[in-house]
Amino acid sequence: IVGIETPNGVVMGGDSFCGSVHMAETIVGTKVAQRAGWLFGVAGSSRVANLMEHVFKWPKPPRVLAEGDAVRLARTMEKLLGKDELSHETDKDDGQKGIAAEMLIAARGRIYLVASDLAVFRSSHGYMAIGCGAPYALGALAALPATLPAKDRALAALEAAGRHSSAVRGPFYVVEG
């Protein structure tokens, strides 16, 4: 999953691979979606993606998306995922919660990563990537000219990840918002 911040909003793209390298299935649809003014992409559990797309009640995005807003949204997500047993303690000694996925969430031109331990952060580079192809996609995003349209950069980054990771496959999808 890749996300690029632009002056006009966010472009987010994802692949269609679902499964493991031993039992591969290409899903129909995408790991990225748009709901209630938010863009999101999920790497990890397909069940998390299903719930975020079809069950989670996305709030109206704030006028300016700040880190605190993203942290509160992540906590709300964890409550839903916990009900579906997709939330877990990351360390039995400290009771810290985690989820069975990583997510990119975006609204109002800003992208935040929600890590599997529910840590939330925003990159200073203006782009982010998650999933097993992230290192390849990030390298491509760094090397591609920023003057290239964001949709083209996203697709090129996904194609680079697909070339170098056996668990990234097309078709690739891009959403803008």
Secondary structure, DSSP 8 states (H G I E B T S, - for coil): -EEEEETTEEEEEE--EEE-SSSEEE-SS-SEEEETTEEEEEEE-HHHHHHHHHT-------SS--HHHHHHHHHHHHHHHHHTT-EEEEETTTTEEEESEEEEEEETTEEEEE-TT--EE--TTSEEE-STTHHHHHHHHHHS-TTS-HHHHHHHHHHHHHHH-TT--S--EEEE-
